Amino acid sequence: MDIAYRRLVKNDLKVYRDIRLESLKVYPDSFGSSYEDQKSKERLGFEEYIEQNVFDKFIVGAFDAARLIGICGFFRKVDAERMNAGEIIQMYVQAKYQSNKIGYLLLQAAIEEAFKIAGIENIELGVFTANKSANTLFDNVGFEEYLFHENHLNDRGVKIGRRLMVLSRDNHMAYR
Ligand SMILES: CC(C)(COP(=O)(O)OP(=O)(O)OC[C@H]1O[C@@H](n2cnc3c(N)ncnc32)[C@H](O)[C@@H]1OP(=O)(O)O)[C@@H](O)C(=O)NCCC(=O)NCCS
C-alpha cells in the first residue's frame, strides 16, 4: 500500500475536522473526548495550530493518494518545567486501512517530527488498557508505562484502566 505521511496544513482543515469527528464517532471508547462534545464546537482545538502552522503543535496525516485516512497529533507541554516533553494524541487509522502498519509508520512520522523540536526529550501518551491494538503498537515502538490508573473515569463516568506511557529520545534511538 502506497501511503504518504506529512504534517497537515491549512488546506487540510476540512478533511482534518471530518476524520477527527469520524474517529470519535466510530471509536467512542478509545478517546478522552466525545463525538457530541467536539461536534458542537465551531472549531476543534488543533484547527488553529494547523492554520497557523505552529511548529510544536501539529497533526501528521496518512494519505492514500489525496485522501486523508489516518491522523496522529502532538503538542509540546506549556508549563515551563515540562517544556522538554510533549504528548501524542488523536491517533486514528480508518478501519479498512488498519493492520497494515500504517499506524506504526504514522506514529513513527509524528515521533520523528516531535524530536526535531529543539529541547524535546520525552514523548508521552495515555492509552486505555482495553485498546489491545494501540497498546501493542505503543509497546513495540518503545513506549514504557510509567503510571497505571486502574480507576480512570472516562467522559461517561465509567471506570477504566489507563496506562500513561513515555518514550525518551534515547529509547527512540534504540528502537529505530
Ligand atoms: C490504534 C490504531 C491507530 C492502529 O493502527 P493500525 O494501522 O491498525 O496499526 P498497525 O497496523 O501499524 O499495527 C497493528 C498491529 O501491528 C503491530 N505492529 C505494527 N508495526 C509493528 C512493528 N514495526 N513492530 C512490531 N509490531 C508492529 C502492532 O503492534 C499492532 O498489533 P495488532 O496486530 O495486535 O493490532 C488503529 O487500530 C485505530 O485507529 N484504532 C481506533 C482508534 C484508537 O484506538 N486510537 C488510539 C488511541 S490511544
The ligand as an SDF file (V2000), in Angstrom:
LIG
                    3D

 48 50  0  0  0  0  0  0  0  0999 V2000
   -4.6020    2.0020   17.0990 C   0  0  0  0  0  0  0  0  0  0  0  0
   -4.5760    2.1840   15.5940 C   0  0  0  0  0  0  0  0  0  0  0  0
   -4.2560    3.6310   15.2600 C   0  0  0  0  0  0  0  0  0  0  0  0
   -3.5160    1.2700   14.9890 C   0  0  0  0  0  0  0  0  0  0  0  0
   -3.4810    1.4970   13.5930 O   0  0  0  0  0  0  0  0  0  0  0  0
   -3.0350    0.3460   12.5730 P   0  0  0  0  0  0  0  0  0  0  0  0
   -2.7880    0.9840   11.2600 O   0  0  0  0  0  0  0  0  0  0  0  0
   -4.0020   -0.7600   12.6140 O   0  0  0  0  0  0  0  0  0  0  0  0
   -1.6590   -0.0830   13.2410 O   0  0  0  0  0  0  0  0  0  0  0  0
   -0.5580   -1.0860   12.6720 P   0  0  0  0  0  0  0  0  0  0  0  0
   -1.0580   -1.8710   11.5350 O   0  0  0  0  0  0  0  0  0  0  0  0
    0.6780   -0.3090   12.4810 O   0  0  0  0  0  0  0  0  0  0  0  0
   -0.3620   -2.0040   13.9140 O   0  0  0  0  0  0  0  0  0  0  0  0
   -1.2460   -3.0350   14.0550 C   0  0  0  0  0  0  0  0  0  0  0  0
   -0.5360   -4.1900   14.6250 C   0  0  0  0  0  0  0  0  0  0  0  0
    0.7480   -4.4620   14.1120 O   0  0  0  0  0  0  0  0  0  0  0  0
    1.7480   -4.3130   15.1150 C   0  0  0  0  0  0  0  0  0  0  0  0
    2.9110   -3.6350   14.5410 N   0  0  0  0  0  0  0  0  0  0  0  0
    2.8810   -2.6880   13.6010 C   0  0  0  0  0  0  0  0  0  0  0  0
    4.1460   -2.3170   13.2930 N   0  0  0  0  0  0  0  0  0  0  0  0
    4.9680   -3.0480   14.0410 C   0  0  0  0  0  0  0  0  0  0  0  0
    6.3940   -3.1350   14.1610 C   0  0  0  0  0  0  0  0  0  0  0  0
    7.2260   -2.3950   13.4340 N   0  0  0  0  0  0  0  0  0  0  0  0
    6.9150   -3.9850   15.0510 N   0  0  0  0  0  0  0  0  0  0  0  0
    6.1030   -4.7590   15.7760 C   0  0  0  0  0  0  0  0  0  0  0  0
    4.7510   -4.7340   15.7000 N   0  0  0  0  0  0  0  0  0  0  0  0
    4.1920   -3.8870   14.8450 C   0  0  0  0  0  0  0  0  0  0  0  0
    1.0890   -3.5200   16.1360 C   0  0  0  0  0  0  0  0  0  0  0  0
    1.6390   -3.6860   17.3820 O   0  0  0  0  0  0  0  0  0  0  0  0
   -0.3590   -3.9990   16.0400 C   0  0  0  0  0  0  0  0  0  0  0  0
   -0.6410   -5.2200   16.6460 O   0  0  0  0  0  0  0  0  0  0  0  0
   -2.0630   -5.9780   16.4540 P   0  0  0  0  0  0  0  0  0  0  0  0
   -1.9710   -6.7640   15.1880 O   0  0  0  0  0  0  0  0  0  0  0  0
   -2.1520   -6.8560   17.6360 O   0  0  0  0  0  0  0  0  0  0  0  0
   -3.1370   -4.9460   16.3440 O   0  0  0  0  0  0  0  0  0  0  0  0
   -5.9320    1.7870   14.9520 C   0  0  0  0  0  0  0  0  0  0  0  0
   -6.2590    0.4910   15.3620 O   0  0  0  0  0  0  0  0  0  0  0  0
   -7.0650    2.7270   15.3120 C   0  0  0  0  0  0  0  0  0  0  0  0
   -7.2370    3.7710   14.6880 O   0  0  0  0  0  0  0  0  0  0  0  0
   -7.8800    2.3520   16.3140 N   0  0  0  0  0  0  0  0  0  0  0  0
   -9.0360    3.1440   16.7220 C   0  0  0  0  0  0  0  0  0  0  0  0
   -8.6270    4.4700   17.3780 C   0  0  0  0  0  0  0  0  0  0  0  0
   -7.6360    4.2530   18.5050 C   0  0  0  0  0  0  0  0  0  0  0  0
   -7.7810    3.3270   19.2940 O   0  0  0  0  0  0  0  0  0  0  0  0
   -6.6390    5.1450   18.5850 N   0  0  0  0  0  0  0  0  0  0  0  0
   -5.6140    5.0910   19.6110 C   0  0  0  0  0  0  0  0  0  0  0  0
   -5.9980    5.8780   20.7910 C   0  0  0  0  0  0  0  0  0  0  0  0
   -4.7670    5.7570   22.0780 S   0  0  0  0  0  0  0  0  0  0  0  0
  1  2  1  0
  2  3  1  0
  2  4  1  0
  2 36  1  0
  4  5  1  0
  5  6  1  0
  6  7  2  0
  6  8  1  0
  6  9  1  0
  9 10  1  0
 10 11  2  0
 10 12  1  0
 10 13  1  0
 13 14  1  0
 14 15  1  0
 15 16  1  0
 15 30  1  0
 16 17  1  0
 17 18  1  0
 17 28  1  0
 18 19  1  0
 18 27  1  0
 19 20  2  0
 20 21  1  0
 21 22  1  0
 21 27  2  0
 22 23  1  0
 22 24  2  0
 24 25  1  0
 25 26  2  0
 26 27  1  0
 28 29  1  0
 28 30  1  0
 30 31  1  0
 31 32  1  0
 32 33  2  0
 32 34  1  0
 32 35  1  0
 36 37  1  0
 36 38  1  0
 38 39  2  0
 38 40  1  0
 40 41  1  0
 41 42  1  0
 42 43  1  0
 43 44  2  0
 43 45  1  0
 45 46  1  0
 46 47  1  0
 47 48  1  0
M  END
$$$$
